[in-house]
Amino acid sequence: MTLCVGGELDGQELEKDVKIFKASEIDPSFTSTYYLQIYNRDNVMYQFWHPHGVDLHDLTNKVLEILRSSKS
């Protein structure tokens, strides 16, 4: 499962075999497009869904917080 960070699906885990999807596939009232972002931390690959058009720096900081808290 891959966690959505930001946007309308924030906090939801989704399993999709694509690199980009529209949130309207989950709920027709949603308008965001999500793309798969891969992070490498300590030689371990992590994948997260990010909404298109949101500041990548802010989202990366959120992901780092998530990864740090999961190590605790």
CHARMM internal coordinates of N, CA and C (Angstrom, degrees):
IC EDIT
DIST 1 N 1 CA 1.4465
DIST 1 CA 1 C 1.5269
ANGL 1 N 1 CA 1 C 109.67
DIST 1 C 2 N 1.2927
ANGL 1 CA 1 C 2 N 115.68
DIHE 1 N 1 CA 1 C 2 N 146.59
DIST 2 N 2 CA 1.4550
ANGL 1 C 2 N 2 CA 121.85
DIHE 1 CA 1 C 2 N 2 CA -178.81
DIST 2 CA 2 C 1.5262
ANGL 2 N 2 CA 2 C 108.64
DIHE 1 C 2 N 2 CA 2 C -121.23
DIST 2 C 3 N 1.3225
ANGL 2 CA 2 C 3 N 116.31
DIHE 2 N 2 CA 2 C 3 N 130.81
DIST 3 N 3 CA 1.4592
ANGL 2 C 3 N 3 CA 122.94
DIHE 2 CA 2 C 3 N 3 CA -175.91
DIST 3 CA 3 C 1.5243
ANGL 3 N 3 CA 3 C 111.19
DIHE 2 C 3 N 3 CA 3 C -82.15
DIST 3 C 4 N 1.3339
ANGL 3 CA 3 C 4 N 116.10
DIHE 3 N 3 CA 3 C 4 N 136.33
DIST 4 N 4 CA 1.4644
ANGL 3 C 4 N 4 CA 121.96
DIHE 3 CA 3 C 4 N 4 CA 172.47
DIST 4 CA 4 C 1.5259
ANGL 4 N 4 CA 4 C 108.10
DIHE 3 C 4 N 4 CA 4 C -85.77
DIST 4 C 5 N 1.3196
ANGL 4 CA 4 C 5 N 116.09
DIHE 4 N 4 CA 4 C 5 N 130.96
DIST 5 N 5 CA 1.4648
ANGL 4 C 5 N 5 CA 121.47
DIHE 4 CA 4 C 5 N 5 CA 179.47
DIST 5 CA 5 C 1.5237
ANGL 5 N 5 CA 5 C 107.57
DIHE 4 C 5 N 5 CA 5 C -121.16
DIST 5 C 6 N 1.3345
ANGL 5 CA 5 C 6 N 115.55
DIHE 5 N 5 CA 5 C 6 N 111.66
DIST 6 N 6 CA 1.4564
ANGL 5 C 6 N 6 CA 120.90
DIHE 5 CA 5 C 6 N 6 CA -180.00
DIST 6 CA 6 C 1.5211
ANGL 6 N 6 CA 6 C 112.01
DIHE 5 C 6 N 6 CA 6 C 93.34
DIST 6 C 7 N 1.3043
ANGL 6 CA 6 C 7 N 114.44
DIHE 6 N 6 CA 6 C 7 N 164.15
DIST 7 N 7 CA 1.4616
ANGL 6 C 7 N 7 CA 120.99
DIHE 6 CA 6 C 7 N 7 CA 176.33
DIST 7 CA 7 C 1.5125
ANGL 7 N 7 CA 7 C 113.91
DIHE 6 C 7 N 7 CA 7 C 73.20
DIST 7 C 8 N 1.3082
ANGL 7 CA 7 C 8 N 115.05
DIHE 7 N 7 CA 7 C 8 N -163.49
DIST 8 N 8 CA 1.4621
ANGL 7 C 8 N 8 CA 122.60
DIHE 7 CA 7 C 8 N 8 CA -173.96
DIST 8 CA 8 C 1.5262
ANGL 8 N 8 CA 8 C 113.26
DIHE 7 C 8 N 8 CA 8 C -68.94
DIST 8 C 9 N 1.3070
ANGL 8 CA 8 C 9 N 117.60
DIHE 8 N 8 CA 8 C 9 N -25.06
DIST 9 N 9 CA 1.4684
ANGL 8 C 9 N 9 CA 121.64
DIHE 8 CA 8 C 9 N 9 CA -177.70
DIST 9 CA 9 C 1.5258
ANGL 9 N 9 CA 9 C 112.33
DIHE 8 C 9 N 9 CA 9 C -103.05
DIST 9 C 10 N 1.3179
ANGL 9 CA 9 C 10 N 117.42
DIHE 9 N 9 CA 9 C 10 N 16.33
DIST 10 N 10 CA 1.4649
ANGL 9 C 10 N 10 CA 122.11
DIHE 9 CA 9 C 10 N 10 CA -176.90
DIST 10 CA 10 C 1.5328
ANGL 10 N 10 CA 10 C 111.31
DIHE 9 C 10 N 10 CA 10 C -50.35
DIST 10 C 11 N 1.3328
ANGL 10 CA 10 C 11 N 115.52
DIHE 10 N 10 CA 10 C 11 N 127.39
DIST 11 N 11 CA 1.4594
ANGL 10 C 11 N 11 CA 121.34
DIHE 10 CA 10 C 11 N 11 CA 176.82
DIST 11 CA 11 C 1.5155
ANGL 11 N 11 CA 11 C 115.05
DIHE 10 C 11 N 11 CA 11 C 89.70
DIST 11 C 12 N 1.3180
ANGL 11 CA 11 C 12 N 117.86
DIHE 11 N 11 CA 11 C 12 N -10.46
DIST 12 N 12 CA 1.4616
ANGL 11 C 12 N 12 CA 120.11
DIHE 11 CA 11 C 12 N 12 CA 179.87
DIST 12 CA 12 C 1.5229
ANGL 12 N 12 CA 12 C 110.44
DIHE 11 C 12 N 12 CA 12 C -86.26
DIST 12 C 13 N 1.3215
ANGL 12 CA 12 C 13 N 115.89
DIHE 12 N 12 CA 12 C 13 N 144.32
DIST 13 N 13 CA 1.4594
ANGL 12 C 13 N 13 CA 121.13
DIHE 12 CA 12 C 13 N 13 CA 175.87
DIST 13 CA 13 C 1.5228
ANGL 13 N 13 CA 13 C 108.58
DIHE 12 C 13 N 13 CA 13 C -101.07
DIST 13 C 14 N 1.3279
ANGL 13 CA 13 C 14 N 115.47
DIHE 13 N 13 CA 13 C 14 N 130.95
DIST 14 N 14 CA 1.4609
ANGL 13 C 14 N 14 CA 121.23
DIHE 13 CA 13 C 14 N 14 CA -178.54
DIST 14 CA 14 C 1.5193
ANGL 14 N 14 CA 14 C 110.16
DIHE 13 C 14 N 14 CA 14 C -130.46
DIST 14 C 15 N 1.3121
ANGL 14 CA 14 C 15 N 115.37
DIHE 14 N 14 CA 14 C 15 N 145.69
DIST 15 N 15 CA 1.4563
ANGL 14 C 15 N 15 CA 121.60
DIHE 14 CA 14 C 15 N 15 CA 174.18
DIST 15 CA 15 C 1.5178
ANGL 15 N 15 CA 15 C 106.99
DIHE 14 C 15 N 15 CA 15 C -113.39
DIST 15 C 16 N 1.3225
ANGL 15 CA 15 C 16 N 116.79
DIHE 15 N 15 CA 15 C 16 N 111.21
DIST 16 N 16 CA 1.4632
ANGL 15 C 16 N 16 CA 121.77
DIHE 15 CA 15 C 16 N 16 CA 179.96
DIST 16 CA 16 C 1.5189
ANGL 16 N 16 CA 16 C 108.37
DIHE 15 C 16 N 16 CA 16 C -137.83
DIST 16 C 17 N 1.3319
ANGL 16 CA 16 C 17 N 116.10
DIHE 16 N 16 CA 16 C 17 N 144.23
DIST 17 N 17 CA 1.4609
ANGL 16 C 17 N 17 CA 121.47
DIHE 16 CA 16 C 17 N 17 CA 179.32
DIST 17 CA 17 C 1.5250
ANGL 17 N 17 CA 17 C 111.17
DIHE 16 C 17 N 17 CA 17 C -100.61
DIST 17 C 18 N 1.3237
ANGL 17 CA 17 C 18 N 116.20
DIHE 17 N 17 CA 17 C 18 N 42.53
DIST 18 N 18 CA 1.4620
ANGL 17 C 18 N 18 CA 122.54
DIHE 17 CA 17 C 18 N 18 CA 179.43
DIST 18 CA 18 C 1.5264
ANGL 18 N 18 CA 18 C 108.39
DIHE 17 C 18 N 18 CA 18 C -134.37
DIST 18 C 19 N 1.3228
ANGL 18 CA 18 C 19 N 116.15
DIHE 18 N 18 CA 18 C 19 N 170.90
DIST 19 N 19 CA 1.4653
ANGL 18 C 19 N 19 CA 120.16
DIHE 18 CA 18 C 19 N 19 CA 176.85
DIST 19 CA 19 C 1.5198
ANGL 19 N 19 CA 19 C 112.02
DIHE 18 C 19 N 19 CA 19 C -103.15
DIST 19 C 20 N 1.3363
ANGL 19 CA 19 C 20 N 116.37
DIHE 19 N 19 CA 19 C 20 N -17.11
DIST 20 N 20 CA 1.4662
ANGL 19 C 20 N 20 CA 122.35
DIHE 19 CA 19 C 20 N 20 CA 179.03
DIST 20 CA 20 C 1.5286
ANGL 20 N 20 CA 20 C 107.79
DIHE 19 C 20 N 20 CA 20 C -141.81
DIST 20 C 21 N 1.3357
ANGL 20 CA 20 C 21 N 116.82
DIHE 20 N 20 CA 20 C 21 N 139.33
DIST 21 N 21 CA 1.4612
ANGL 20 C 21 N 21 CA 119.94
DIHE 20 CA 20 C 21 N 21 CA 173.69
DIST 21 CA 21 C 1.5245
ANGL 21 N 21 CA 21 C 109.38
DIHE 20 C 21 N 21 CA 21 C -149.61
DIST 21 C 22 N 1.3150
ANGL 21 CA 21 C 22 N 115.81
DIHE 21 N 21 CA 21 C 22 N 159.69
DIST 22 N 22 CA 1.4667
ANGL 21 C 22 N 22 CA 122.13
DIHE 21 CA 21 C 22 N 22 CA 177.93
DIST 22 CA 22 C 1.5269
ANGL 22 N 22 CA 22 C 108.87
DIHE 21 C 22 N 22 CA 22 C -96.30
DIST 22 C 23 N 1.3281
ANGL 22 CA 22 C 23 N 115.91
DIHE 22 N 22 CA 22 C 23 N 134.14
DIST 23 N 23 CA 1.4652
ANGL 22 C 23 N 23 CA 120.75
DIHE 22 CA 22 C 23 N 23 CA 179.61
DIST 23 CA 23 C 1.5236
ANGL 23 N 23 CA 23 C 111.20
DIHE 22 C 23 N 23 CA 23 C -62.04
DIST 23 C 24 N 1.3173
ANGL 23 CA 23 C 24 N 117.49
DIHE 23 N 23 CA 23 C 24 N -21.36
DIST 24 N 24 CA 1.4680
ANGL 23 C 24 N 24 CA 120.80
DIHE 23 CA 23 C 24 N 24 CA 178.25
DIST 24 CA 24 C 1.5269
ANGL 24 N 24 CA 24 C 111.74
DIHE 23 C 24 N 24 CA 24 C -64.53
DIST 24 C 25 N 1.3466
ANGL 24 CA 24 C 25 N 117.46
DIHE 24 N 24 CA 24 C 25 N -16.23
DIST 25 N 25 CA 1.4652
ANGL 24 C 25 N 25 CA 120.64
DIHE 24 CA 24 C 25 N 25 CA 173.91
DIST 25 CA 25 C 1.5295
ANGL 25 N 25 CA 25 C 110.15
DIHE 24 C 25 N 25 CA 25 C -67.66
DIST 25 C 26 N 1.3334
ANGL 25 CA 25 C 26 N 117.06
DIHE 25 N 25 CA 25 C 26 N -26.45
DIST 26 N 26 CA 1.4592
ANGL 25 C 26 N 26 CA 122.76
DIHE 25 CA 25 C 26 N 26 CA 179.93
DIST 26 CA 26 C 1.5275
ANGL 26 N 26 CA 26 C 110.18
DIHE 25 C 26 N 26 CA 26 C -90.02
DIST 26 C 27 N 1.3366
ANGL 26 CA 26 C 27 N 115.13
DIHE 26 N 26 CA 26 C 27 N -45.53
DIST 27 N 27 CA 1.4671
ANGL 26 C 27 N 27 CA 121.80
DIHE 26 CA 26 C 27 N 27 CA -179.84
DIST 27 CA 27 C 1.5278
ANGL 27 N 27 CA 27 C 107.34
DIHE 26 C 27 N 27 CA 27 C -144.01
DIST 27 C 28 N 1.3186
ANGL 27 CA 27 C 28 N 118.22
DIHE 27 N 27 CA 27 C 28 N 119.04
DIST 28 N 28 CA 1.4689
ANGL 27 C 28 N 28 CA 121.05
DIHE 27 CA 27 C 28 N 28 CA -176.17
DIST 28 CA 28 C 1.5276
ANGL 28 N 28 CA 28 C 114.78
DIHE 27 C 28 N 28 CA 28 C -57.37
DIST 28 C 29 N 1.3355
ANGL 28 CA 28 C 29 N 117.98
DIHE 28 N 28 CA 28 C 29 N -19.53
DIST 29 N 29 CA 1.4666
ANGL 28 C 29 N 29 CA 120.02
DIHE 28 CA 28 C 29 N 29 CA -179.52
DIST 29 CA 29 C 1.5302
ANGL 29 N 29 CA 29 C 112.16
DIHE 28 C 29 N 29 CA 29 C -82.36
DIST 29 C 30 N 1.3345
ANGL 29 CA 29 C 30 N 117.90
DIHE 29 N 29 CA 29 C 30 N -11.37
DIST 30 N 30 CA 1.4657
ANGL 29 C 30 N 30 CA 121.46
DIHE 29 CA 29 C 30 N 30 CA -179.67
DIST 30 CA 30 C 1.5263
ANGL 30 N 30 CA 30 C 110.13
DIHE 29 C 30 N 30 CA 30 C -82.84
DIST 30 C 31 N 1.3424
ANGL 30 CA 30 C 31 N 115.53
DIHE 30 N 30 CA 30 C 31 N 149.08
DIST 31 N 31 CA 1.4649
ANGL 30 C 31 N 31 CA 119.92
DIHE 30 CA 30 C 31 N 31 CA -176.29
DIST 31 CA 31 C 1.5240
ANGL 31 N 31 CA 31 C 114.33
DIHE 30 C 31 N 31 CA 31 C -120.91
DIST 31 C 32 N 1.3264
ANGL 31 CA 31 C 32 N 118.80
DIHE 31 N 31 CA 31 C 32 N -7.93
DIST 32 N 32 CA 1.4657
ANGL 31 C 32 N 32 CA 121.76
DIHE 31 CA 31 C 32 N 32 CA -175.40
DIST 32 CA 32 C 1.5251
ANGL 32 N 32 CA 32 C 112.28
DIHE 31 C 32 N 32 CA 32 C -71.29
DIST 32 C 33 N 1.3211
ANGL 32 CA 32 C 33 N 114.55
DIHE 32 N 32 CA 32 C 33 N 151.98
DIST 33 N 33 CA 1.4559
ANGL 32 C 33 N 33 CA 122.10
DIHE 32 CA 32 C 33 N 33 CA 168.85
DIST 33 CA 33 C 1.5179
ANGL 33 N 33 CA 33 C 106.54
DIHE 32 C 33 N 33 CA 33 C -111.80
DIST 33 C 34 N 1.3225
ANGL 33 CA 33 C 34 N 116.76
DIHE 33 N 33 CA 33 C 34 N 130.24
DIST 34 N 34 CA 1.4634
ANGL 33 C 34 N 34 CA 122.00
DIHE 33 CA 33 C 34 N 34 CA -178.08
DIST 34 CA 34 C 1.5201
ANGL 34 N 34 CA 34 C 110.21
DIHE 33 C 34 N 34 CA 34 C -108.24
DIST 34 C 35 N 1.3199
ANGL 34 CA 34 C 35 N 115.45
DIHE 34 N 34 CA 34 C 35 N 145.47
DIST 35 N 35 CA 1.4596
ANGL 34 C 35 N 35 CA 120.26
DIHE 34 CA 34 C 35 N 35 CA 174.85
DIST 35 CA 35 C 1.5203
ANGL 35 N 35 CA 35 C 109.19
DIHE 34 C 35 N 35 CA 35 C -128.77
DIST 35 C 36 N 1.3194
ANGL 35 CA 35 C 36 N 114.80
DIHE 35 N 35 CA 35 C 36 N 154.15
DIST 36 N 36 CA 1.4546
ANGL 35 C 36 N 36 CA 122.04
DIHE 35 CA 35 C 36 N 36 CA -177.73
DIST 36 CA 36 C 1.5238
ANGL 36 N 36 CA 36 C 109.70
DIHE 35 C 36 N 36 CA 36 C -83.12
DIST 36 C 37 N 1.3112
ANGL 36 CA 36 C 37 N 116.38
DIHE 36 N 36 CA 36 C 37 N 126.68
DIST 37 N 37 CA 1.4675
ANGL 36 C 37 N 37 CA 122.37
DIHE 36 CA 36 C 37 N 37 CA 178.05
DIST 37 CA 37 C 1.5250
ANGL 37 N 37 CA 37 C 107.44
DIHE 36 C 37 N 37 CA 37 C -118.08
DIST 37 C 38 N 1.3188
ANGL 37 CA 37 C 38 N 116.67
DIHE 37 N 37 CA 37 C 38 N 132.14
DIST 38 N 38 CA 1.4628
ANGL 37 C 38 N 38 CA 122.01
DIHE 37 CA 37 C 38 N 38 CA -178.61
DIST 38 CA 38 C 1.5190
ANGL 38 N 38 CA 38 C 109.29
DIHE 37 C 38 N 38 CA 38 C -107.76
DIST 38 C 39 N 1.3234
ANGL 38 CA 38 C 39 N 115.59
DIHE 38 N 38 CA 38 C 39 N 133.97
DIST 39 N 39 CA 1.4641
ANGL 38 C 39 N 39 CA 122.87
DIHE 38 CA 38 C 39 N 39 CA 178.07
DIST 39 CA 39 C 1.5181
ANGL 39 N 39 CA 39 C 108.75
DIHE 38 C 39 N 39 CA 39 C -119.77
DIST 39 C 40 N 1.3332
ANGL 39 CA 39 C 40 N 116.18
DIHE 39 N 39 CA 39 C 40 N 141.82
DIST 40 N 40 CA 1.4587
ANGL 39 C 40 N 40 CA 122.06
DIHE 39 CA 39 C 40 N 40 CA 175.49
DIST 40 CA 40 C 1.5194
ANGL 40 N 40 CA 40 C 107.20
DIHE 39 C 40 N 40 CA 40 C -114.59
DIST 40 C 41 N 1.3277
ANGL 40 CA 40 C 41 N 115.54
DIHE 40 N 40 CA 40 C 41 N 118.28
DIST 41 N 41 CA 1.4642
ANGL 40 C 41 N 41 CA 120.03
DIHE 40 CA 40 C 41 N 41 CA 178.01
DIST 41 CA 41 C 1.5142
ANGL 41 N 41 CA 41 C 108.02
DIHE 40 C 41 N 41 CA 41 C -131.15
DIST 41 C 42 N 1.3207
ANGL 41 CA 41 C 42 N 116.52
DIHE 41 N 41 CA 41 C 42 N 120.40
DIST 42 N 42 CA 1.4617
ANGL 41 C 42 N 42 CA 122.15
DIHE 41 CA 41 C 42 N 42 CA -178.56
DIST 42 CA 42 C 1.5269
ANGL 42 N 42 CA 42 C 110.93
DIHE 41 C 42 N 42 CA 42 C 54.23
DIST 42 C 43 N 1.3285
ANGL 42 CA 42 C 43 N 116.12
DIHE 42 N 42 CA 42 C 43 N 42.74
DIST 43 N 43 CA 1.4663
ANGL 42 C 43 N 43 CA 123.61
DIHE 42 CA 42 C 43 N 43 CA 178.73
DIST 43 CA 43 C 1.5244
ANGL 43 N 43 CA 43 C 113.89
DIHE 42 C 43 N 43 CA 43 C 62.11
DIST 43 C 44 N 1.3174
ANGL 43 CA 43 C 44 N 116.95
DIHE 43 N 43 CA 43 C 44 N 23.55
DIST 44 N 44 CA 1.4639
ANGL 43 C 44 N 44 CA 122.62
DIHE 43 CA 43 C 44 N 44 CA 173.63
DIST 44 CA 44 C 1.5274
ANGL 44 N 44 CA 44 C 106.91
DIHE 43 C 44 N 44 CA 44 C -117.10
DIST 44 C 45 N 1.3351
ANGL 44 CA 44 C 45 N 116.07
DIHE 44 N 44 CA 44 C 45 N 130.78
DIST 45 N 45 CA 1.4617
ANGL 44 C 45 N 45 CA 120.88
DIHE 44 CA 44 C 45 N 45 CA -179.03
DIST 45 CA 45 C 1.5285
ANGL 45 N 45 CA 45 C 110.16
DIHE 44 C 45 N 45 CA 45 C -90.40
DIST 45 C 46 N 1.3350
ANGL 45 CA 45 C 46 N 115.76
DIHE 45 N 45 CA 45 C 46 N 132.43
DIST 46 N 46 CA 1.4604
ANGL 45 C 46 N 46 CA 123.20
DIHE 45 CA 45 C 46 N 46 CA 177.12
DIST 46 CA 46 C 1.5205
ANGL 46 N 46 CA 46 C 107.93
DIHE 45 C 46 N 46 CA 46 C -124.02
DIST 46 C 47 N 1.3198
ANGL 46 CA 46 C 47 N 116.56
DIHE 46 N 46 CA 46 C 47 N 144.47
DIST 47 N 47 CA 1.4545
ANGL 46 C 47 N 47 CA 121.29
DIHE 46 CA 46 C 47 N 47 CA 178.54
DIST 47 CA 47 C 1.5240
ANGL 47 N 47 CA 47 C 109.90
DIHE 46 C 47 N 47 CA 47 C -121.06
DIST 47 C 48 N 1.3317
ANGL 47 CA 47 C 48 N 115.19
DIHE 47 N 47 CA 47 C 48 N 138.67
DIST 48 N 48 CA 1.4607
ANGL 47 C 48 N 48 CA 122.12
DIHE 47 CA 47 C 48 N 48 CA 178.01
DIST 48 CA 48 C 1.5197
ANGL 48 N 48 CA 48 C 108.61
DIHE 47 C 48 N 48 CA 48 C -138.20
DIST 48 C 49 N 1.3302
ANGL 48 CA 48 C 49 N 115.86
DIHE 48 N 48 CA 48 C 49 N 150.21
DIST 49 N 49 CA 1.4574
ANGL 48 C 49 N 49 CA 121.78
DIHE 48 CA 48 C 49 N 49 CA 172.36
DIST 49 CA 49 C 1.5240
ANGL 49 N 49 CA 49 C 109.05
DIHE 48 C 49 N 49 CA 49 C -92.68
DIST 49 C 50 N 1.3351
ANGL 49 CA 49 C 50 N 116.14
DIHE 49 N 49 CA 49 C 50 N 131.14
DIST 50 N 50 CA 1.4657
ANGL 49 C 50 N 50 CA 122.02
DIHE 49 CA 49 C 50 N 50 CA 177.80
DIST 50 CA 50 C 1.5224
ANGL 50 N 50 CA 50 C 109.61
DIHE 49 C 50 N 50 CA 50 C -122.78
DIST 50 C 51 N 1.3355
ANGL 50 CA 50 C 51 N 117.73
DIHE 50 N 50 CA 50 C 51 N 141.24
DIST 51 N 51 CA 1.4592
ANGL 50 C 51 N 51 CA 119.24
DIHE 50 CA 50 C 51 N 51 CA 175.52
DIST 51 CA 51 C 1.5305
ANGL 51 N 51 CA 51 C 110.32
DIHE 50 C 51 N 51 CA 51 C -74.65
DIST 51 C 52 N 1.3095
ANGL 51 CA 51 C 52 N 115.45
DIHE 51 N 51 CA 51 C 52 N 140.18
DIST 52 N 52 CA 1.4607
ANGL 51 C 52 N 52 CA 121.37
DIHE 51 CA 51 C 52 N 52 CA 178.24
DIST 52 CA 52 C 1.5257
ANGL 52 N 52 CA 52 C 109.74
DIHE 51 C 52 N 52 CA 52 C -65.26
DIST 52 C 53 N 1.3298
ANGL 52 CA 52 C 53 N 116.40
DIHE 52 N 52 CA 52 C 53 N 139.32
DIST 53 N 53 CA 1.4546
ANGL 52 C 53 N 53 CA 121.37
DIHE 52 CA 52 C 53 N 53 CA 175.23
DIST 53 CA 53 C 1.5160
ANGL 53 N 53 CA 53 C 114.99
DIHE 52 C 53 N 53 CA 53 C 91.14
DIST 53 C 54 N 1.3296
ANGL 53 CA 53 C 54 N 117.66
DIHE 53 N 53 CA 53 C 54 N -2.88
DIST 54 N 54 CA 1.4628
ANGL 53 C 54 N 54 CA 121.13
DIHE 53 CA 53 C 54 N 54 CA 178.14
DIST 54 CA 54 C 1.5261
ANGL 54 N 54 CA 54 C 107.94
DIHE 53 C 54 N 54 CA 54 C -94.96
DIST 54 C 55 N 1.3229
ANGL 54 CA 54 C 55 N 117.38
DIHE 54 N 54 CA 54 C 55 N 145.82
DIST 55 N 55 CA 1.4626
ANGL 54 C 55 N 55 CA 122.79
DIHE 54 CA 54 C 55 N 55 CA -176.68
DIST 55 CA 55 C 1.5306
ANGL 55 N 55 CA 55 C 110.98
DIHE 54 C 55 N 55 CA 55 C -57.48
DIST 55 C 56 N 1.3331
ANGL 55 CA 55 C 56 N 116.59
DIHE 55 N 55 CA 55 C 56 N 116.74
DIST 56 N 56 CA 1.4630
ANGL 55 C 56 N 56 CA 121.99
DIHE 55 CA 55 C 56 N 56 CA -177.51
DIST 56 CA 56 C 1.5232
ANGL 56 N 56 CA 56 C 111.58
DIHE 55 C 56 N 56 CA 56 C -64.01
DIST 56 C 57 N 1.3241
ANGL 56 CA 56 C 57 N 117.92
DIHE 56 N 56 CA 56 C 57 N -32.86
DIST 57 N 57 CA 1.4676
ANGL 56 C 57 N 57 CA 121.04
DIHE 56 CA 56 C 57 N 57 CA 178.41
DIST 57 CA 57 C 1.5310
ANGL 57 N 57 CA 57 C 110.37
DIHE 56 C 57 N 57 CA 57 C -62.61
DIST 57 C 58 N 1.3206
ANGL 57 CA 57 C 58 N 117.11
DIHE 57 N 57 CA 57 C 58 N -46.77
DIST 58 N 58 CA 1.4701
ANGL 57 C 58 N 58 CA 121.01
DIHE 57 CA 57 C 58 N 58 CA 178.75
DIST 58 CA 58 C 1.5263
ANGL 58 N 58 CA 58 C 111.21
DIHE 57 C 58 N 58 CA 58 C -62.75
DIST 58 C 59 N 1.3307
ANGL 58 CA 58 C 59 N 116.08
DIHE 58 N 58 CA 58 C 59 N -43.17
DIST 59 N 59 CA 1.4645
ANGL 58 C 59 N 59 CA 119.68
DIHE 58 CA 58 C 59 N 59 CA 179.72
DIST 59 CA 59 C 1.5226
ANGL 59 N 59 CA 59 C 111.46
DIHE 58 C 59 N 59 CA 59 C -65.41
DIST 59 C 60 N 1.3231
ANGL 59 CA 59 C 60 N 116.97
DIHE 59 N 59 CA 59 C 60 N -38.66
DIST 60 N 60 CA 1.4630
ANGL 59 C 60 N 60 CA 120.40
DIHE 59 CA 59 C 60 N 60 CA 178.21
DIST 60 CA 60 C 1.5199
ANGL 60 N 60 CA 60 C 110.34
DIHE 59 C 60 N 60 CA 60 C -63.29
DIST 60 C 61 N 1.3194
ANGL 60 CA 60 C 61 N 117.63
DIHE 60 N 60 CA 60 C 61 N -39.32
DIST 61 N 61 CA 1.4699
ANGL 60 C 61 N 61 CA 120.27
DIHE 60 CA 60 C 61 N 61 CA 176.38
DIST 61 CA 61 C 1.5244
ANGL 61 N 61 CA 61 C 110.97
DIHE 60 C 61 N 61 CA 61 C -62.07
DIST 61 C 62 N 1.3406
ANGL 61 CA 61 C 62 N 117.48
DIHE 61 N 61 CA 61 C 62 N -39.93
DIST 62 N 62 CA 1.4642
ANGL 61 C 62 N 62 CA 120.75
DIHE 61 CA 61 C 62 N 62 CA 177.29
DIST 62 CA 62 C 1.5283
ANGL 62 N 62 CA 62 C 110.51
DIHE 61 C 62 N 62 CA 62 C -63.51
DIST 62 C 63 N 1.3300
ANGL 62 CA 62 C 63 N 116.06
DIHE 62 N 62 CA 62 C 63 N -43.28
DIST 63 N 63 CA 1.4689
ANGL 62 C 63 N 63 CA 120.47
DIHE 62 CA 62 C 63 N 63 CA 179.42
DIST 63 CA 63 C 1.5228
ANGL 63 N 63 CA 63 C 110.15
DIHE 62 C 63 N 63 CA 63 C -62.36
DIST 63 C 64 N 1.3202
ANGL 63 CA 63 C 64 N 117.55
DIHE 63 N 63 CA 63 C 64 N -43.25
DIST 64 N 64 CA 1.4708
ANGL 63 C 64 N 64 CA 120.17
DIHE 63 CA 63 C 64 N 64 CA 178.93
DIST 64 CA 64 C 1.5230
ANGL 64 N 64 CA 64 C 111.15
DIHE 63 C 64 N 64 CA 64 C -61.29
DIST 64 C 65 N 1.3354
ANGL 64 CA 64 C 65 N 117.40
DIHE 64 N 64 CA 64 C 65 N -39.03
DIST 65 N 65 CA 1.4727
ANGL 64 C 65 N 65 CA 120.60
DIHE 64 CA 64 C 65 N 65 CA 175.96
DIST 65 CA 65 C 1.5266
ANGL 65 N 65 CA 65 C 110.43
DIHE 64 C 65 N 65 CA 65 C -61.85
DIST 65 C 66 N 1.3186
ANGL 65 CA 65 C 66 N 116.73
DIHE 65 N 65 CA 65 C 66 N -42.73
DIST 66 N 66 CA 1.4680
ANGL 65 C 66 N 66 CA 121.14
DIHE 65 CA 65 C 66 N 66 CA 179.01
DIST 66 CA 66 C 1.5255
ANGL 66 N 66 CA 66 C 110.30
DIHE 65 C 66 N 66 CA 66 C -62.80
DIST 66 C 67 N 1.3270
ANGL 66 CA 66 C 67 N 116.86
DIHE 66 N 66 CA 66 C 67 N -45.63
DIST 67 N 67 CA 1.4661
ANGL 66 C 67 N 67 CA 120.25
DIHE 66 CA 66 C 67 N 67 CA -178.82
DIST 67 CA 67 C 1.5232
ANGL 67 N 67 CA 67 C 111.37
DIHE 66 C 67 N 67 CA 67 C -66.38
DIST 67 C 68 N 1.3233
ANGL 67 CA 67 C 68 N 117.06
DIHE 67 N 67 CA 67 C 68 N -38.81
DIST 68 N 68 CA 1.4715
ANGL 67 C 68 N 68 CA 119.96
DIHE 67 CA 67 C 68 N 68 CA 177.99
DIST 68 CA 68 C 1.5249
ANGL 68 N 68 CA 68 C 110.95
DIHE 67 C 68 N 68 CA 68 C -64.83
DIST 68 C 69 N 1.3233
ANGL 68 CA 68 C 69 N 117.04
DIHE 68 N 68 CA 68 C 69 N -42.68
DIST 69 N 69 CA 1.4667
ANGL 68 C 69 N 69 CA 119.90
DIHE 68 CA 68 C 69 N 69 CA -178.09
DIST 69 CA 69 C 1.5269
ANGL 69 N 69 CA 69 C 111.48
DIHE 68 C 69 N 69 CA 69 C -69.34
DIST 69 C 70 N 1.3248
ANGL 69 CA 69 C 70 N 117.49
DIHE 69 N 69 CA 69 C 70 N -28.04
DIST 70 N 70 CA 1.4649
ANGL 69 C 70 N 70 CA 119.51
DIHE 69 CA 69 C 70 N 70 CA 179.44
DIST 70 CA 70 C 1.5226
ANGL 70 N 70 CA 70 C 111.71
DIHE 69 C 70 N 70 CA 70 C -74.87
DIST 70 C 71 N 1.3299
ANGL 70 CA 70 C 71 N 117.67
DIHE 70 N 70 CA 70 C 71 N -20.66
DIST 71 N 71 CA 1.4681
ANGL 70 C 71 N 71 CA 121.37
DIHE 70 CA 70 C 71 N 71 CA 177.71
DIST 71 CA 71 C 1.5194
ANGL 71 N 71 CA 71 C 111.81
DIHE 70 C 71 N 71 CA 71 C -79.82
DIST 71 C 72 N 1.3285
ANGL 71 CA 71 C 72 N 117.07
DIHE 71 N 71 CA 71 C 72 N -21.96
DIST 72 N 72 CA 1.4723
ANGL 71 C 72 N 72 CA 121.35
DIHE 71 CA 71 C 72 N 72 CA -176.67
DIST 72 CA 72 C 1.5050
ANGL 72 N 72 CA 72 C 111.91
DIHE 71 C 72 N 72 CA 72 C -73.10
END
COOR INIT
IC SEED 1 N 1 CA 1 C
IC BUILD
